Amino acid sequence: MTPLIELRDVYFTYEGEKNPALKGINLEIKEGEFVLLTGPSGCGKSTLCRLLNGLIPHFYGGDLKGEVIVDGLDVRSTPTYEMAKHVGMVFQNPENQLFNSSVEREIAFGLESLGFPPDEMERRVEEVLRAFNLVELRDTPPYMLSGGQQQKVAIASIIALRPKIIVLDEPTANLDPLSAEEILELLSVLCKDQNITIILVEHRLEIALKYASRLIIMKNGEKIADGTPRDVLLTKEAEIVGIPPVVEVYKTIRRRYRITRVTPLTPHDLANLIESLARGEGNGL
């Protein structure tokens, strides 16, 4: 299967900076993957996101080397309005990208900007309002919504465009745990049911791990770990992002009992593991 996203030996240095924000990035992402991207502040996560939707090199000046192909398009030669049909971007603060007078108009804005026919635009808006349980809020100004509701509207406005890829830069940073869980569950459903590729930048690993099929860790502009969350979290490289307590407890149990179980990602998984050990089931997957 041809990768949906391909980065080959990519370097990028912002104008006026001496050190590259990205250094030798090689990356392939397939359709339908849920990729969790993490790393310390300043490691290049946001720069990588800007590269995928064409903001780099078209809006952020600098020196770009290497090849970036997204859904068959070279980001260097493809205008950002064209990239927007393939890659949707959701930011940390949804109020910064919501500026219309109602939820309905917000969802319709992108479709209208791209010149969709009125009947198709109306059909997509209605479809998305129902899918995101926003029908009763259709006439509500976005500024009157809660943070979680605003983030749902931001994602809904992207989904209306039917992109193959959604890139989210810390979308749960300002949300309470319940709202964050709702947003991540929604993204998981979109990934599974519509085969949309999700690239999620998130610091709070413990809330996102159970949804991800892949975990990528960056440091100083480089990709230092890449694999399934259960495998990556057992590596030394994962220590720079703060290993979740559940995994730390498992590592202690693993050393003491010499087990090779599947790494638990949630408290529920860990409880099941401890219960099985208490029953004397011992080693094995």
Disulfide bonds with the S-S distance in Angstrom:
none
